[in-house]
């Protein structure tokens, strides 16, 4: 989760796509070059330990676009395949991102 947030901050599309589960991965990912990421707060985790093959992370990521603050509050599902974690999907809390 933290590595994907860092990839969003740095604009590393290829890393984001390569860590996305094949069945839910978009063909392309467009990142807003004007979006400035301000911080990540992990609210809760479920499973995702050394012996687990699935896990969930609830987080809030804050950003600013054109001077307006935004919050992304999501509960993400991850799956481990051959020792590597992949983002599967997520549900948004509150207002979905624009």
N, C-alpha and C positions, 0 to 999 in steps of 0.2 A: 504494500500500500504506500509506504513512504517513498519507495523508489519511483512509483508511478507519479506521485505528487511532484517529486523533484523533476521528473521528465516533463511534466506540464510546465513547471516554472522555467525550465531551460529550453522548451520548445522541441524536444526530441520525439517527433512523431513516430519514427521507425521503432524506437524502444516501446512506446505505448502500444503500437500495433502488434509487436512481437510478444507482448505480455498479455494479450487479449485472447480469450478462448476462441478457437477457430469458429465455433458455431454461432457466436454473437459478434464477432469482429466485423467492423464496417470495412468496406473496400478502401475507403480513404478517410483521413482524419484531417479536418481543417482547424487549425488553432488560430485564435485571434491575436495577432502580433501586438495589439494595443492593450491586451489584458495583462495587468500586473498582479501577480499572486502575492498575497500578504501573509499567509500563515495557514497551518494545518493543525487541527485539534482532533485527536482520536477520542471519541466519546465512549465506545464500548467495543469489545471483541468477543467472538464466540468461536470456539474451536480454533483451528489454524496452528496447533502446536506441532511438536516434533513427530508425534504419532498419528496426526490427522492428515486426511487427504482433501478436506474441505474446511473452509473458514469464512467468517463474516466479520466485517469491520464497519462500525458506524463512525462517521467523521463529519466535521464541518471544515470546509476550505473557504477562505476569504480571499476576495480579489477586488480589483478596481478596474473599471472600463469607462473611459471617457469621463473620469472624475466621479463616477457613481460606484458606491460600494455594493458588492454582491456577496451572498453567502450560498454555498452549495452544501446542503445537508443530505447526506446519502448513507444508505446501508448497503454495502457492496458485498457480493458473494465471490469467493475465490475458490479455485480447485488446483490441487497439486498433481502434476503429471510428470513422472520420471524425475521427481525431486525439484521440479520448478513450478512456482506459483503463477496462475493465470487468472486475470479478471474475467468473471463470467457475466455478471450484470449487477444492477443496483436499483433500489427503489429510493425515491426522493421523499424527504419530509418537508412539509410546507409547500411553498411555491416552487415548481420546477424551474431549472435554469432557462434563461432565454436563449 
